[in-house]
């Protein structure tokens, strides 16, 4: 029986489409390529999410690698934060589930990004608890971040439905005993989650 639902943030609760965000920031195709390769796909971005680097430390590195001025790189980071808009269908789903399930989150996100989203949208009020990689210094799909959630909130993996848009993260959670749902932003997926949870309520 499912008693808790655990959500990812980027691509599940908030829009996350790096290519689209980059194209929305600059029309220059060379700059777009640099931002994708030397910022969003670089190890420094992972270090931000892992909490082992600060934004002030990596901004000069991003600027140096891309030949984009640091002030413009700061504008890009702010553009990314602004682009992470709530996915309203997921918010609707959360409100439907809240009377019946405890809701948690596990997200690979830096403290700076999380704090901005929480300030704008009061994210913490939507959930009973959660884990972000930037504060814990651990990251999906490593098993430790899932285990930390379970231990901190005294949850049982088999009683949790884990919803994430990245298959690698879903597989890692399944290997630890979670029930899982690979999230895709379409009506079929939303209905699948609702049906799975409705069946659990009726057991």
N, C-alpha and C positions, 0 to 999 in steps of 0.2 A: 504494500500500500504506500502511495506517495503522501508524504506529510509536508514536505518542503519543496519549493521550486527555486533553483539557483540560476540566475541570469548573468550572461556576459553584458558588457556595456557597448563597446564599439561594434557597430553592425547589427546590434540586437535592440538595445534601448536607445542608442544615439546613432544617427547617420555616420557612416565611416566609409568613404569612397575616395581613397587617396588620389587616384588619377583624376577624378572629377574635381576634387578640391584644388589640386595643382593647376589644372586647366582654368579654373575659376580665378586663380591668383595672377597668372601671367599668360599672355598670348604667345610669348617667345618659346618656340619649341625646344630650343637648346637649354633655356632656363628650366623648362618643364622636366627635361631629361635629367638635368643636374639635381634638381630638387628631389626627384624620385630616387635616384641612385645614391647620391651623396648625403642625403638627409634622411628620408623616410625608410630607405632600405639599408642604411648604414648601421654599424654596430653602436655608434654613439646614440642613435635613437632607441635602440634596445637598452642601453645603459640608463637612459632617461626613465624608461618604463620600469626598469629594475631598481631604480632608486640609488644607483651607484654613481650617478653624475647629476649635476645641477644644470638647469637651463643656462645660467650665467657662464658655466664652464663650456658648454657645447656650442653655444651660439657663435663664438669666434671661430671655432673649428668648422662649423657649417659654412660660414662666410668664406673662410680661406679655401675650402675645397671647391666651392661653387663659383668663386669670383663674384659673388653677389654681396653688396655692402651689408654690414652688420645691421644697420637700421632697417634695411629692407627684409632681412632675415627675421628680425623681430616682427615686422608686419606680417610675414608669412605665418609665423607661429600663432599670432592673434587671428589671422584668417582661418587657420585650421580649427581653433577653438570656437570661433563664431560659426563655422560650417557644421560643427557637430550638433545638429538640431535634434530634438527628441523625435523618435519614431512614434507617431500618435497611436498607431494600431497596437503597438506594444504597451504603451501607457494605458490604453483601454483594457488590454488583457490583464495588466497588473491590477487594475481596479476591480476587475471581475474576480480575480483570484484571491485578493486580500482577505475577504471574509472567511475563506475556506482553507488557506494555506499560509504557512510562514514563508516569507520571501527573503532571499539572500542574493548576493552578487559576488562574483569573482571576475576581476577585470585587470588586464594588462594595460596599465595607464600610469602616467607620472603623477606625482603629488600635485604639481602645478595645474595639470589639465583637470584632475579630479576636483581640486578646490574651486576652479573656475566654474565647472559644471554644477557643483553642489551649491555654489553661491547663486547661480542663475536660476537653477531649477529645484533646489532643495531636495536633492537626490536621496539623502539619508532618510527623509520622511517617508519615502516609498517602501523602504525595506526594514526588515527586522535586524539586519546586520550584513556584513560583507567584508571582503578582502580586496585590497588593491595592491598590485605588484610594487608600485613605487614606495609604499610605506613598509611593506613586509620584506622587501629585497629578495623576493622569490617570484617566479613567473610561470605562467602556463606555457607549455604543457607539462612542466615538471610536477611530479606527484606531490611534492611537499606543500604546494600552495593549496591543493584540494584538501589534503590531510589537516592543514592548519585550520581551514574553515570548519571541518568536522569537529576537531578537538575544541576549538574556541567556543563553539555554540552547542556542543554536545549533540551532534547530529549523527545519524546512521546513514551511510552512503546509499544503501538499498532503498531508503525512504525518501531520497532526494531525486528530483528530476532536474538534470543539468541541461541548460539551453545555451548553445554557443554556435557562432557562424563559421568557426574554423574546425575542419574535420580532425586535425591533429589533437586539438584540445578535447573534442568529443571522445575520441578514441582513448585518450589518457584517463578521462573521467570514467568511462565504461570499464576500463581495466581495474579501476579501484572500487567497482561495485555500484557506481551511480547508474540510475536509469537516465537515458540521454535522449536529446532531440537535436539533430543538426538543423540549425535555424537557417531558413531562406526567406527572404522578404517577399512572400506571396501569400495569397489567401489560403492556399492548400496547406501551407505550413501552420498558419495560425489555427486553422480548423483541426489539424492533426494534434496540436498541443491541447486544445480544448477537449477534444474527444478522449485523449489519453487521460487527462485529469478527471473528466467526468466519469469515466469507467472506474477510476480509482476511488472516487467518492462513493460510488454505488456498491463497492465491494463490501 
